[in-house]
Amino acid sequence: EAAQIKNTQIAEELELPPVKIHCSVLAEDAIKAAINDFKSKQGGAAEEKQSA
């Protein structure tokens, strides 16, 4: 669900003024990067368990 979030939703929920829309773009990028980082770390942990 979090991976599907769009910057427009973030801006709307935070009631950002138009001049601050770039903040919602940064937030969207950060959320997606965090999800990708989590998935890559979880994948590594699963591989370690299988080889043990």
mmCIF file of the N, C-alpha and C atoms, coordinates in Angstrom:
data_MODEL
# 
_entry.id   MODEL 
# 
loop_
_atom_site.group_PDB 
_atom_site.id 
_atom_site.type_symbol 
_atom_site.label_atom_id 
_atom_site.label_alt_id 
_atom_site.label_comp_id 
_atom_site.label_asym_id 
_atom_site.label_entity_id 
_atom_site.label_seq_id 
_atom_site.pdbx_PDB_ins_code 
_atom_site.Cartn_x 
_atom_site.Cartn_y 
_atom_site.Cartn_z 
_atom_site.occupancy 
_atom_site.B_iso_or_equiv 
_atom_site.pdbx_formal_charge 
_atom_site.auth_seq_id 
_atom_site.auth_comp_id 
_atom_site.auth_asym_id 
_atom_site.auth_atom_id 
_atom_site.pdbx_PDB_model_num 
ATOM 1   N N  . GLU A 1 1  ? 0.828  -1.192  0.000  1.00 0.00 ? 1  GLU A N  1 
ATOM 2   C CA . GLU A 1 1  ? 0.000  0.000   0.000  1.00 0.00 ? 1  GLU A CA 1 
ATOM 3   C C  . GLU A 1 1  ? 0.872  1.256   0.000  1.00 0.00 ? 1  GLU A C  1 
ATOM 4   N N  . ALA A 1 2  ? 1.913  1.263   0.825  1.00 0.00 ? 2  ALA A N  1 
ATOM 5   C CA . ALA A 1 2  ? 2.787  2.437   0.896  1.00 0.00 ? 2  ALA A CA 1 
ATOM 6   C C  . ALA A 1 2  ? 3.529  2.664   -0.417 1.00 0.00 ? 2  ALA A C  1 
ATOM 7   N N  . ALA A 1 3  ? 3.822  1.586   -1.133 1.00 0.00 ? 3  ALA A N  1 
ATOM 8   C CA . ALA A 1 3  ? 4.543  1.714   -2.401 1.00 0.00 ? 3  ALA A CA 1 
ATOM 9   C C  . ALA A 1 3  ? 3.699  2.404   -3.468 1.00 0.00 ? 3  ALA A C  1 
ATOM 10  N N  . GLN A 1 4  ? 2.401  2.439   -3.280 1.00 0.00 ? 4  GLN A N  1 
ATOM 11  C CA . GLN A 1 4  ? 1.498  3.026   -4.270 1.00 0.00 ? 4  GLN A CA 1 
ATOM 12  C C  . GLN A 1 4  ? 1.224  4.509   -4.023 1.00 0.00 ? 4  GLN A C  1 
ATOM 13  N N  . ILE A 1 5  ? 1.756  5.067   -2.938 1.00 0.00 ? 5  ILE A N  1 
ATOM 14  C CA . ILE A 1 5  ? 1.459  6.459   -2.584 1.00 0.00 ? 5  ILE A CA 1 
ATOM 15  C C  . ILE A 1 5  ? 2.061  7.420   -3.615 1.00 0.00 ? 5  ILE A C  1 
ATOM 16  N N  . LYS A 1 6  ? 1.362  8.466   -3.884 1.00 0.00 ? 6  LYS A N  1 
ATOM 17  C CA . LYS A 1 6  ? 1.794  9.488   -4.842 1.00 0.00 ? 6  LYS A CA 1 
ATOM 18  C C  . LYS A 1 6  ? 2.025  10.801  -4.107 1.00 0.00 ? 6  LYS A C  1 
ATOM 19  N N  . ASN A 1 7  ? 2.894  11.623  -4.675 1.00 0.00 ? 7  ASN A N  1 
ATOM 20  C CA . ASN A 1 7  ? 3.212  12.899  -4.036 1.00 0.00 ? 7  ASN A CA 1 
ATOM 21  C C  . ASN A 1 7  ? 1.982  13.789  -3.903 1.00 0.00 ? 7  ASN A C  1 
ATOM 22  N N  . THR A 1 8  ? 1.035  13.658  -4.808 1.00 0.00 ? 8  THR A N  1 
ATOM 23  C CA . THR A 1 8  ? -0.177 14.477  -4.714 1.00 0.00 ? 8  THR A CA 1 
ATOM 24  C C  . THR A 1 8  ? -0.997 14.111  -3.474 1.00 0.00 ? 8  THR A C  1 
ATOM 25  N N  . GLN A 1 9  ? -1.010 12.822  -3.127 1.00 0.00 ? 9  GLN A N  1 
ATOM 26  C CA . GLN A 1 9  ? -1.714 12.388  -1.916 1.00 0.00 ? 9  GLN A CA 1 
ATOM 27  C C  . GLN A 1 9  ? -1.023 12.944  -0.672 1.00 0.00 ? 9  GLN A C  1 
ATOM 28  N N  . ILE A 1 10 ? 0.303  12.918  -0.682 1.00 0.00 ? 10 ILE A N  1 
ATOM 29  C CA . ILE A 1 10 ? 1.069  13.434  0.454  1.00 0.00 ? 10 ILE A CA 1 
ATOM 30  C C  . ILE A 1 10 ? 0.794  14.926  0.626  1.00 0.00 ? 10 ILE A C  1 
ATOM 31  N N  . ALA A 1 11 ? 0.866  15.665  -0.470 1.00 0.00 ? 11 ALA A N  1 
ATOM 32  C CA . ALA A 1 11 ? 0.638  17.110  -0.420 1.00 0.00 ? 11 ALA A CA 1 
ATOM 33  C C  . ALA A 1 11 ? -0.764 17.427  0.079  1.00 0.00 ? 11 ALA A C  1 
ATOM 34  N N  . GLU A 1 12 ? -1.731 16.646  -0.360 1.00 0.00 ? 12 GLU A N  1 
ATOM 35  C CA . GLU A 1 12 ? -3.121 16.871  0.057  1.00 0.00 ? 12 GLU A CA 1 
ATOM 36  C C  . GLU A 1 12 ? -3.296 16.602  1.552  1.00 0.00 ? 12 GLU A C  1 
ATOM 37  N N  . GLU A 1 13 ? -2.758 15.486  2.021  1.00 0.00 ? 13 GLU A N  1 
ATOM 38  C CA . GLU A 1 13 ? -2.898 15.128  3.440  1.00 0.00 ? 13 GLU A CA 1 
ATOM 39  C C  . GLU A 1 13 ? -2.199 16.131  4.354  1.00 0.00 ? 13 GLU A C  1 
ATOM 40  N N  . LEU A 1 14 ? -1.046 16.628  3.912  1.00 0.00 ? 14 LEU A N  1 
ATOM 41  C CA . LEU A 1 14 ? -0.292 17.586  4.728  1.00 0.00 ? 14 LEU A CA 1 
ATOM 42  C C  . LEU A 1 14 ? -0.729 19.027  4.500  1.00 0.00 ? 14 LEU A C  1 
ATOM 43  N N  . GLU A 1 15 ? -1.660 19.213  3.562  1.00 0.00 ? 15 GLU A N  1 
ATOM 44  C CA . GLU A 1 15 ? -2.146 20.551  3.213  1.00 0.00 ? 15 GLU A CA 1 
ATOM 45  C C  . GLU A 1 15 ? -0.993 21.496  2.874  1.00 0.00 ? 15 GLU A C  1 
ATOM 46  N N  . LEU A 1 16 ? -0.096 20.996  2.010  1.00 0.00 ? 16 LEU A N  1 
ATOM 47  C CA . LEU A 1 16 ? 1.058  21.802  1.621  1.00 0.00 ? 16 LEU A CA 1 
ATOM 48  C C  . LEU A 1 16 ? 0.644  22.916  0.666  1.00 0.00 ? 16 LEU A C  1 
ATOM 49  N N  . PRO A 1 17 ? 1.209  24.097  0.843  1.00 0.00 ? 17 PRO A N  1 
ATOM 50  C CA . PRO A 1 17 ? 0.940  25.177  -0.114 1.00 0.00 ? 17 PRO A CA 1 
ATOM 51  C C  . PRO A 1 17 ? 1.668  24.866  -1.430 1.00 0.00 ? 17 PRO A C  1 
ATOM 52  N N  . PRO A 1 18 ? 1.215  25.436  -2.531 1.00 0.00 ? 18 PRO A N  1 
ATOM 53  C CA . PRO A 1 18 ? 1.828  25.141  -3.837 1.00 0.00 ? 18 PRO A CA 1 
ATOM 54  C C  . PRO A 1 18 ? 3.345  25.327  -3.879 1.00 0.00 ? 18 PRO A C  1 
ATOM 55  N N  . VAL A 1 19 ? 3.848  26.285  -3.138 1.00 0.00 ? 19 VAL A N  1 
ATOM 56  C CA . VAL A 1 19 ? 5.288  26.543  -3.158 1.00 0.00 ? 19 VAL A CA 1 
ATOM 57  C C  . VAL A 1 19 ? 6.089  25.402  -2.505 1.00 0.00 ? 19 VAL A C  1 
ATOM 58  N N  . LYS A 1 20 ? 5.434  24.548  -1.746 1.00 0.00 ? 20 LYS A N  1 
ATOM 59  C CA . LYS A 1 20 ? 6.104  23.444  -1.045 1.00 0.00 ? 20 LYS A CA 1 
ATOM 60  C C  . LYS A 1 20 ? 5.828  22.068  -1.657 1.00 0.00 ? 20 LYS A C  1 
ATOM 61  N N  . ILE A 1 21 ? 5.272  22.031  -2.854 1.00 0.00 ? 21 ILE A N  1 
ATOM 62  C CA . ILE A 1 21 ? 4.944  20.759  -3.499 1.00 0.00 ? 21 ILE A CA 1 
ATOM 63  C C  . ILE A 1 21 ? 6.193  19.897  -3.680 1.00 0.00 ? 21 ILE A C  1 
ATOM 64  N N  . HIS A 1 22 ? 7.354  20.525  -3.887 1.00 0.00 ? 22 HIS A N  1 
ATOM 65  C CA . HIS A 1 22 ? 8.581  19.743  -4.057 1.00 0.00 ? 22 HIS A CA 1 
ATOM 66  C C  . HIS A 1 22 ? 8.868  18.868  -2.836 1.00 0.00 ? 22 HIS A C  1 
ATOM 67  N N  . CYS A 1 23 ? 8.396  19.283  -1.671 1.00 0.00 ? 23 CYS A N  1 
ATOM 68  C CA . CYS A 1 23 ? 8.586  18.475  -0.459 1.00 0.00 ? 23 CYS A CA 1 
ATOM 69  C C  . CYS A 1 23 ? 7.838  17.146  -0.567 1.00 0.00 ? 23 CYS A C  1 
ATOM 70  N N  . SER A 1 24 ? 6.681  17.165  -1.183 1.00 0.00 ? 24 SER A N  1 
ATOM 71  C CA . SER A 1 24 ? 5.919  15.925  -1.340 1.00 0.00 ? 24 SER A CA 1 
ATOM 72  C C  . SER A 1 24 ? 6.606  14.987  -2.329 1.00 0.00 ? 24 SER A C  1 
ATOM 73  N N  . VAL A 1 25 ? 7.289  15.548  -3.315 1.00 0.00 ? 25 VAL A N  1 
ATOM 74  C CA . VAL A 1 25 ? 8.051  14.725  -4.263 1.00 0.00 ? 25 VAL A CA 1 
ATOM 75  C C  . VAL A 1 25 ? 9.206  14.052  -3.529 1.00 0.00 ? 25 VAL A C  1 
ATOM 76  N N  . LEU A 1 26 ? 9.896  14.804  -2.689 1.00 0.00 ? 26 LEU A N  1 
ATOM 77  C CA . LEU A 1 26 ? 10.990 14.238  -1.893 1.00 0.00 ? 26 LEU A CA 1 
ATOM 78  C C  . LEU A 1 26 ? 10.477 13.156  -0.950 1.00 0.00 ? 26 LEU A C  1 
ATOM 79  N N  . ALA A 1 27 ? 9.326  13.383  -0.354 1.00 0.00 ? 27 ALA A N  1 
ATOM 80  C CA . ALA A 1 27 ? 8.743  12.396  0.560  1.00 0.00 ? 27 ALA A CA 1 
ATOM 81  C C  . ALA A 1 27 ? 8.394  11.113  -0.179 1.00 0.00 ? 27 ALA A C  1 
ATOM 82  N N  . GLU A 1 28 ? 7.809  11.234  -1.363 1.00 0.00 ? 28 GLU A N  1 
ATOM 83  C CA . GLU A 1 28 ? 7.469  10.046  -2.159 1.00 0.00 ? 28 GLU A CA 1 
ATOM 84  C C  . GLU A 1 28 ? 8.734  9.262   -2.491 1.00 0.00 ? 28 GLU A C  1 
ATOM 85  N N  . ASP A 1 29 ? 9.777  9.962   -2.925 1.00 0.00 ? 29 ASP A N  1 
ATOM 86  C CA . ASP A 1 29 ? 11.043 9.296   -3.251 1.00 0.00 ? 29 ASP A CA 1 
ATOM 87  C C  . ASP A 1 29 ? 11.640 8.610   -2.025 1.00 0.00 ? 29 ASP A C  1 
ATOM 88  N N  . ALA A 1 30 ? 11.566 9.264   -0.875 1.00 0.00 ? 30 ALA A N  1 
ATOM 89  C CA . ALA A 1 30 ? 12.118 8.694   0.355  1.00 0.00 ? 30 ALA A CA 1 
ATOM 90  C C  . ALA A 1 30 ? 11.354 7.445   0.787  1.00 0.00 ? 30 ALA A C  1 
ATOM 91  N N  . ILE A 1 31 ? 10.043 7.473   0.671  1.00 0.00 ? 31 ILE A N  1 
ATOM 92  C CA . ILE A 1 31 ? 9.225  6.307   1.032  1.00 0.00 ? 31 ILE A CA 1 
ATOM 93  C C  . ILE A 1 31 ? 9.571  5.128   0.134  1.00 0.00 ? 31 ILE A C  1 
ATOM 94  N N  . LYS A 1 32 ? 9.668  5.374   -1.160 1.00 0.00 ? 32 LYS A N  1 
ATOM 95  C CA . LYS A 1 32 ? 9.975  4.291   -2.101 1.00 0.00 ? 32 LYS A CA 1 
ATOM 96  C C  . LYS A 1 32 ? 11.390 3.762   -1.892 1.00 0.00 ? 32 LYS A C  1 
ATOM 97  N N  . ALA A 1 33 ? 12.335 4.643   -1.584 1.00 0.00 ? 33 ALA A N  1 
ATOM 98  C CA . ALA A 1 33 ? 13.704 4.199   -1.314 1.00 0.00 ? 33 ALA A CA 1 
ATOM 99  C C  . ALA A 1 33 ? 13.758 3.356   -0.043 1.00 0.00 ? 33 ALA A C  1 
ATOM 100 N N  . ALA A 1 34 ? 13.007 3.753   0.971  1.00 0.00 ? 34 ALA A N  1 
ATOM 101 C CA . ALA A 1 34 ? 12.971 2.990   2.221  1.00 0.00 ? 34 ALA A CA 1 
ATOM 102 C C  . ALA A 1 34 ? 12.366 1.605   2.003  1.00 0.00 ? 34 ALA A C  1 
ATOM 103 N N  . ILE A 1 35 ? 11.332 1.524   1.199  1.00 0.00 ? 35 ILE A N  1 
ATOM 104 C CA . ILE A 1 35 ? 10.712 0.225   0.894  1.00 0.00 ? 35 ILE A CA 1 
ATOM 105 C C  . ILE A 1 35 ? 11.700 -0.664  0.145  1.00 0.00 ? 35 ILE A C  1 
ATOM 106 N N  . ASN A 1 36 ? 12.383 -0.099  -0.848 1.00 0.00 ? 36 ASN A N  1 
ATOM 107 C CA . ASN A 1 36 ? 13.369 -0.874  -1.604 1.00 0.00 ? 36 ASN A CA 1 
ATOM 108 C C  . ASN A 1 36 ? 14.512 -1.335  -0.715 1.00 0.00 ? 36 ASN A C  1 
ATOM 109 N N  . ASP A 1 37 ? 14.964 -0.479  0.183  1.00 0.00 ? 37 ASP A N  1 
ATOM 110 C CA . ASP A 1 37 ? 16.031 -0.837  1.117  1.00 0.00 ? 37 ASP A CA 1 
ATOM 111 C C  . ASP A 1 37 ? 15.578 -1.968  2.033  1.00 0.00 ? 37 ASP A C  1 
ATOM 112 N N  . PHE A 1 38 ? 14.373 -1.865  2.545  1.00 0.00 ? 38 PHE A N  1 
ATOM 113 C CA . PHE A 1 38 ? 13.820 -2.903  3.413  1.00 0.00 ? 38 PHE A CA 1 
ATOM 114 C C  . PHE A 1 38 ? 13.747 -4.235  2.675  1.00 0.00 ? 38 PHE A C  1 
ATOM 115 N N  . LYS A 1 39 ? 13.231 -4.200  1.446  1.00 0.00 ? 39 LYS A N  1 
ATOM 116 C CA . LYS A 1 39 ? 13.096 -5.432  0.665  1.00 0.00 ? 39 LYS A CA 1 
ATOM 117 C C  . LYS A 1 39 ? 14.457 -6.056  0.381  1.00 0.00 ? 39 LYS A C  1 
ATOM 118 N N  . SER A 1 40 ? 15.448 -5.236  0.064  1.00 0.00 ? 40 SER A N  1 
ATOM 119 C CA . SER A 1 40 ? 16.774 -5.782  -0.229 1.00 0.00 ? 40 SER A CA 1 
ATOM 120 C C  . SER A 1 40 ? 17.397 -6.395  1.019  1.00 0.00 ? 40 SER A C  1 
ATOM 121 N N  . LYS A 1 41 ? 17.175 -5.793  2.165  1.00 0.00 ? 41 LYS A N  1 
ATOM 122 C CA . LYS A 1 41 ? 17.706 -6.356  3.414  1.00 0.00 ? 41 LYS A CA 1 
ATOM 123 C C  . LYS A 1 41 ? 16.955 -7.615  3.813  1.00 0.00 ? 41 LYS A C  1 
ATOM 124 N N  . GLN A 1 42 ? 15.667 -7.671  3.561  1.00 0.00 ? 42 GLN A N  1 
ATOM 125 C CA . GLN A 1 42 ? 14.885 -8.866  3.874  1.00 0.00 ? 42 GLN A CA 1 
ATOM 126 C C  . GLN A 1 42 ? 15.291 -10.018 2.962  1.00 0.00 ? 42 GLN A C  1 
ATOM 127 N N  . GLY A 1 43 ? 15.566 -9.726  1.717  1.00 0.00 ? 43 GLY A N  1 
ATOM 128 C CA . GLY A 1 43 ? 16.008 -10.750 0.773  1.00 0.00 ? 43 GLY A CA 1 
ATOM 129 C C  . GLY A 1 43 ? 17.336 -11.342 1.192  1.00 0.00 ? 43 GLY A C  1 
ATOM 130 N N  . GLY A 1 44 ? 18.248 -10.512 1.668  1.00 0.00 ? 44 GLY A N  1 
ATOM 131 C CA . GLY A 1 44 ? 19.545 -10.986 2.148  1.00 0.00 ? 44 GLY A CA 1 
ATOM 132 C C  . GLY A 1 44 ? 19.400 -11.846 3.381  1.00 0.00 ? 44 GLY A C  1 
ATOM 133 N N  . ALA A 1 45 ? 18.481 -11.497 4.260  1.00 0.00 ? 45 ALA A N  1 
ATOM 134 C CA . ALA A 1 45 ? 18.255 -12.274 5.482  1.00 0.00 ? 45 ALA A CA 1 
ATOM 135 C C  . ALA A 1 45 ? 17.668 -13.638 5.142  1.00 0.00 ? 45 ALA A C  1 
ATOM 136 N N  . ALA A 1 46 ? 16.791 -13.694 4.146  1.00 0.00 ? 46 ALA A N  1 
ATOM 137 C CA . ALA A 1 46 ? 16.186 -14.965 3.744  1.00 0.00 ? 46 ALA A CA 1 
ATOM 138 C C  . ALA A 1 46 ? 17.239 -15.884 3.135  1.00 0.00 ? 46 ALA A C  1 
ATOM 139 N N  . GLU A 1 47 ? 18.164 -15.323 2.357  1.00 0.00 ? 47 GLU A N  1 
ATOM 140 C CA . GLU A 1 47 ? 19.227 -16.126 1.761  1.00 0.00 ? 47 GLU A CA 1 
ATOM 141 C C  . GLU A 1 47 ? 20.153 -16.679 2.829  1.00 0.00 ? 47 GLU A C  1 
ATOM 142 N N  . GLU A 1 48 ? 20.448 -15.880 3.863  1.00 0.00 ? 48 GLU A N  1 
ATOM 143 C CA . GLU A 1 48 ? 21.308 -16.340 4.950  1.00 0.00 ? 48 GLU A CA 1 
ATOM 144 C C  . GLU A 1 48 ? 20.666 -17.498 5.699  1.00 0.00 ? 48 GLU A C  1 
ATOM 145 N N  . LYS A 1 49 ? 19.361 -17.437 5.929  1.00 0.00 ? 49 LYS A N  1 
ATOM 146 C CA . LYS A 1 49 ? 18.654 -18.502 6.639  1.00 0.00 ? 49 LYS A CA 1 
ATOM 147 C C  . LYS A 1 49 ? 18.679 -19.799 5.835  1.00 0.00 ? 49 LYS A C  1 
ATOM 148 N N  . GLN A 1 50 ? 18.545 -19.708 4.517  1.00 0.00 ? 50 GLN A N  1 
ATOM 149 C CA . GLN A 1 50 ? 18.522 -20.896 3.675  1.00 0.00 ? 50 GLN A CA 1 
ATOM 150 C C  . GLN A 1 50 ? 19.882 -21.575 3.635  1.00 0.00 ? 50 GLN A C  1 
ATOM 151 N N  . SER A 1 51 ? 20.957 -20.811 3.655  1.00 0.00 ? 51 SER A N  1 
ATOM 152 C CA . SER A 1 51 ? 22.294 -21.398 3.580  1.00 0.00 ? 51 SER A CA 1 
ATOM 153 C C  . SER A 1 51 ? 22.763 -21.936 4.924  1.00 0.00 ? 51 SER A C  1 
ATOM 154 N N  . ALA A 1 52 ? 22.094 -21.584 6.004  1.00 0.00 ? 52 ALA A N  1 
ATOM 155 C CA . ALA A 1 52 ? 22.513 -22.024 7.346  1.00 0.00 ? 52 ALA A CA 1 
ATOM 156 C C  . ALA A 1 52 ? 22.054 -23.419 7.667  1.00 0.00 ? 52 ALA A C  1 
# 
